[in-house]
Amino acid sequence: SVKKEVEILKKKYEDDLLAEINEDRECIGKESFDSMVHTEYVHDEETGEEVKKTSTKTITESTIDPESGCFHKGEKEKCFAYSHQTFCDKNSFVLAVTTVPGNVHDSVSFFDAYEELINGKYGYLIKNVSLDAGYMTPAICRAIVQNDQIPYMPYKRPMTKKGFFKKYEYVYDEEYDCYLCPNDKILMYTTTTRNGYRQYKSDPK
């Protein structure tokens, strides 16, 4: 194997998410973002111009099978492998399948397989989609709900640092778009971050 620097590819849902983030920000008079990634510029020695820096990451690539991906989970040894995304019906008949390099996370490769599923012969009949906890991301839930289907996934209570109020102890007030703290304080909506998180803050005074 060899170490290789590759460009970080844009996720399928990024354009939709960016549009929603900017809509939120415009409503409160905040500046829109051009992209999900903070843009950095570097000086090009050859041209003397400032050019956009490309976001990259270092991966381990097989010299025998470069299309595979370096897979490592739990106690399993690192190995070059492929992952299969498979959708089955309640009788275990396969309705859609895609294959990706082993280093692509399930929550990323889900979208191609799901697209194949809903565009397939039986896509219009699907009412419910059951997935394991690895697929529990806002983008995946949104994609399923937008297709008028119900996602079923295991529930995991949010983790909280010691000494802090637990997230489920806060109460959301939909009418005023604020959170009520267990300490009887109000957290008002302040902004939506580049990653799509809506921030609610109390008055520090």
One Martini backbone bead per residue (centre of mass of N, CA, C, O) as a GRO file, in nm:
protein
  205
    1SER     BB    1   0.101   0.033   0.010
    2VAL     BB    2  -0.008   0.384  -0.009
    3LYS     BB    3   0.017   0.716   0.028
    4LYS     BB    4  -0.266   0.949  -0.034
    5GLU     BB    5  -0.381   1.248  -0.180
    6VAL     BB    6  -0.721   1.362  -0.154
    7GLU     BB    7  -1.013   1.480  -0.242
    8ILE     BB    8  -1.290   1.614  -0.095
    9LEU     BB    9  -1.602   1.514  -0.131
   10LYS     BB   10  -1.911   1.597  -0.197
   11LYS     BB   11  -2.204   1.570  -0.065
   12LYS     BB   12  -2.516   1.513  -0.186
   13TYR     BB   13  -2.670   1.719   0.039
   14GLU     BB   14  -2.521   2.002   0.046
   15ASP     BB   15  -2.695   2.195  -0.130
   16ASP     BB   16  -2.957   2.172   0.036
   17LEU     BB   17  -2.837   2.255   0.309
   18LEU     BB   18  -2.727   2.534   0.225
   19ALA     BB   19  -3.001   2.656   0.150
   20GLU     BB   20  -3.122   2.630   0.442
   21ILE     BB   21  -2.909   2.788   0.595
   22ASN     BB   22  -2.945   3.060   0.435
   23GLU     BB   23  -3.241   3.098   0.505
   24ASP     BB   24  -3.199   3.126   0.808
   25ARG     BB   25  -2.991   3.364   0.799
   26GLU     BB   26  -3.166   3.575   0.644
   27CYS     BB   27  -3.394   3.600   0.866
   28ILE     BB   28  -3.148   3.731   1.071
   29GLY     BB   29  -2.924   3.895   0.895
   30LYS     BB   30  -2.724   3.695   0.776
   31GLU     BB   31  -2.468   3.573   0.613
   32SER     BB   32  -2.397   3.391   0.350
   33PHE     BB   33  -2.292   3.089   0.220
   34ASP     BB   34  -2.101   2.932  -0.037
   35SER     BB   35  -2.018   2.691   0.160
   36MET     BB   36  -1.953   2.430   0.382
   37VAL     BB   37  -1.665   2.520   0.337
   38HIS     BB   38  -1.400   2.683   0.440
   39THR     BB   39  -1.235   2.922   0.262
   40GLU     BB   40  -0.906   2.901   0.132
   41TYR     BB   41  -0.611   3.099   0.063
   42VAL     BB   42  -0.330   3.085  -0.161
   43HIS     BB   43  -0.007   3.135  -0.273
   44ASP     BB   44   0.105   3.152  -0.604
   45GLU     BB   45   0.425   3.141  -0.719
   46GLU     BB   46   0.388   3.145  -1.034
   47THR     BB   47   0.143   3.377  -1.057
   48GLY     BB   48   0.082   3.553  -0.780
   49GLU     BB   49  -0.185   3.432  -0.683
   50GLU     BB   50  -0.492   3.379  -0.532
   51VAL     BB   51  -0.590   3.053  -0.429
   52LYS     BB   52  -0.786   2.792  -0.385
   53LYS     BB   53  -0.803   2.564  -0.139
   54THR     BB   54  -0.788   2.225  -0.131
   55SER     BB   55  -0.958   1.970   0.008
   56THR     BB   56  -0.781   1.720   0.196
   57LYS     BB   57  -0.673   1.369   0.224
   58THR     BB   58  -0.529   1.086   0.378
   59ILE     BB   59  -0.467   0.772   0.225
   60THR     BB   60  -0.485   0.419   0.190
   61GLU     BB   61  -0.346   0.248  -0.093
   62SER     BB   62  -0.373   0.004  -0.311
   63THR     BB   63  -0.152  -0.147  -0.552
   64ILE     BB   64  -0.354  -0.379  -0.655
   65ASP     BB   65  -0.649  -0.235  -0.541
   66PRO     BB   66  -0.747   0.092  -0.569
   67GLU     BB   67  -1.077   0.057  -0.537
   68SER     BB   68  -1.040  -0.002  -0.268
   69GLY     BB   69  -1.060  -0.006   0.101
   70CYS     BB   70  -0.962   0.080   0.417
   71PHE     BB   71  -1.050  -0.147   0.675
   72HIS     BB   72  -1.173  -0.061   1.021
   73LYS     BB   73  -1.322  -0.263   1.290
   74GLY     BB   74  -1.243  -0.282   1.583
   75GLU     BB   75  -1.073  -0.590   1.601
   76LYS     BB   76  -1.023  -0.571   1.319
   77GLU     BB   77  -0.824  -0.588   1.078
   78LYS     BB   78  -0.663  -0.440   0.847
   79CYS     BB   79  -0.822  -0.398   0.518
   80PHE     BB   80  -0.896  -0.460   0.192
   81ALA     BB   81  -1.224  -0.345   0.078
   82TYR     BB   82  -1.578  -0.396   0.059
   83SER     BB   83  -1.909  -0.254   0.040
   84HIS     BB   84  -2.252  -0.333   0.108
   85GLN     BB   85  -2.563  -0.214  -0.006
   86THR     BB   86  -2.870  -0.350   0.133
   87PHE     BB   87  -3.206  -0.405   0.025
   88CYS     BB   88  -3.491  -0.541   0.194
   89ASP     BB   89  -3.753  -0.714   0.249
   90LYS     BB   90  -3.950  -0.895   0.473
   91ASN     BB   91  -3.847  -1.166   0.291
   92SER     BB   92  -3.535  -1.108   0.190
   93PHE     BB   93  -3.552  -0.956  -0.070
   94VAL     BB   94  -3.366  -0.805  -0.306
   95LEU     BB   95  -3.388  -0.455  -0.426
   96ALA     BB   96  -3.092  -0.333  -0.349
   97VAL     BB   97  -2.744  -0.267  -0.473
   98THR     BB   98  -2.418  -0.160  -0.354
   99THR     BB   99  -2.068  -0.079  -0.426
  100VAL     BB  100  -1.792   0.005  -0.205
  101PRO     BB  101  -1.549   0.115  -0.048
  102GLY     BB  102  -1.440   0.033   0.281
  103ASN     BB  103  -1.393   0.365   0.356
  104VAL     BB  104  -1.701   0.403   0.335
  105HIS     BB  105  -1.954   0.523   0.491
  106ASP     BB  106  -2.277   0.433   0.529
  107SER     BB  107  -2.394   0.736   0.541
  108VAL     BB  108  -2.283   0.786   0.242
  109SER     BB  109  -2.367   0.523   0.064
  110PHE     BB  110  -2.678   0.525   0.096
  111PHE     BB  111  -2.785   0.717  -0.138
  112ASP     BB  112  -2.740   0.533  -0.388
  113ALA     BB  113  -2.913   0.295  -0.286
  114TYR     BB  114  -3.177   0.452  -0.235
  115GLU     BB  115  -3.215   0.551  -0.523
  116GLU     BB  116  -3.242   0.268  -0.643
  117LEU     BB  117  -3.488   0.186  -0.476
  118ILE     BB  118  -3.699   0.424  -0.553
  119ASN     BB  119  -3.640   0.372  -0.879
  120GLY     BB  120  -3.753   0.110  -0.876
  121LYS     BB  121  -4.005  -0.118  -0.923
  122TYR     BB  122  -4.091  -0.089  -0.583
  123GLY     BB  123  -4.072   0.206  -0.468
  124TYR     BB  124  -4.387   0.291  -0.444
  125LEU     BB  125  -4.446   0.067  -0.200
  126ILE     BB  126  -4.278   0.214   0.010
  127LYS     BB  127  -4.326   0.304   0.368
  128ASN     BB  128  -4.073   0.164   0.513
  129VAL     BB  129  -3.747   0.223   0.690
  130SER     BB  130  -3.495   0.001   0.807
  131LEU     BB  131  -3.226   0.084   1.036
  132ASP     BB  132  -2.934   0.130   1.168
  133ALA     BB  133  -2.741   0.344   1.367
  134GLY     BB  134  -2.536   0.430   1.128
  135TYR     BB  135  -2.793   0.599   0.978
  136MET     BB  136  -2.835   0.827   1.206
  137THR     BB  137  -2.912   1.101   1.020
  138PRO     BB  138  -3.053   1.386   0.914
  139ALA     BB  139  -3.023   1.335   0.603
  140ILE     BB  140  -3.160   1.055   0.597
  141CYS     BB  141  -3.428   1.124   0.730
  142ARG     BB  142  -3.509   1.340   0.523
  143ALA     BB  143  -3.512   1.163   0.266
  144ILE     BB  144  -3.737   0.970   0.366
  145VAL     BB  145  -3.961   1.176   0.440
  146GLN     BB  146  -3.974   1.311   0.151
  147ASN     BB  147  -4.091   1.010   0.051
  148ASP     BB  148  -4.322   0.922   0.250
  149GLN     BB  149  -4.152   0.783   0.479
  150ILE     BB  150  -4.064   0.564   0.751
  151PRO     BB  151  -3.824   0.574   0.994
  152TYR     BB  152  -3.636   0.296   1.145
  153MET     BB  153  -3.455   0.336   1.458
  154PRO     BB  154  -3.244   0.339   1.694
  155TYR     BB  155  -3.226   0.467   2.017
  156LYS     BB  156  -3.006   0.739   2.135
  157ARG     BB  157  -2.902   0.891   2.395
  158PRO     BB  158  -2.765   1.172   2.461
  159MET     BB  159  -2.464   1.285   2.542
  160THR     BB  160  -2.315   1.406   2.858
  161LYS     BB  161  -2.145   1.601   3.040
  162LYS     BB  162  -2.023   1.639   3.333
  163GLY     BB  163  -2.228   1.892   3.492
  164PHE     BB  164  -2.458   1.884   3.285
  165PHE     BB  165  -2.727   1.920   3.123
  166LYS     BB  166  -2.952   1.738   2.974
  167LYS     BB  167  -3.100   1.750   2.670
  168TYR     BB  168  -3.388   1.624   2.767
  169GLU     BB  169  -3.438   1.870   2.985
  170TYR     BB  170  -3.516   2.033   2.759
  171VAL     BB  171  -3.756   2.273   2.627
  172TYR     BB  172  -3.947   2.313   2.339
  173ASP     BB  173  -4.067   2.617   2.179
  174GLU     BB  174  -4.230   2.654   1.886
  175GLU     BB  175  -4.362   2.938   1.883
  176TYR     BB  176  -4.072   3.088   1.994
  177ASP     BB  177  -3.809   2.946   1.929
  178CYS     BB  178  -3.722   2.789   2.211
  179TYR     BB  179  -3.548   2.718   2.516
  180LEU     BB  180  -3.594   2.546   2.826
  181CYS     BB  181  -3.436   2.547   3.112
  182PRO     BB  182  -3.389   2.383   3.417
  183ASN     BB  183  -3.300   2.694   3.523
  184ASP     BB  184  -3.517   2.901   3.410
  185LYS     BB  185  -3.416   2.958   3.111
  186ILE     BB  186  -3.361   3.125   2.798
  187LEU     BB  187  -3.309   2.996   2.463
  188MET     BB  188  -3.213   3.161   2.183
  189TYR     BB  189  -3.201   3.212   1.860
  190THR     BB  190  -2.897   3.303   1.666
  191THR     BB  191  -2.790   3.060   1.463
  192THR     BB  192  -2.647   2.910   1.164
  193THR     BB  193  -2.426   2.695   1.078
  194ARG     BB  194  -2.228   2.554   0.835
  195ASN     BB  195  -2.331   2.252   0.941
  196GLY     BB  196  -2.653   2.305   1.040
  197TYR     BB  197  -2.657   2.436   1.321
  198ARG     BB  198  -2.871   2.537   1.570
  199GLN     BB  199  -2.838   2.815   1.786
  200TYR     BB  200  -2.880   2.829   2.146
  201LYS     BB  201  -2.897   3.113   2.376
  202SER     BB  202  -2.815   3.266   2.658
  203ASP     BB  203  -2.791   3.517   2.880
  204PRO     BB  204  -2.495   3.593   3.045
  205LYS     BB  205  -2.641   3.802   3.256
   0.00000   0.00000   0.00000
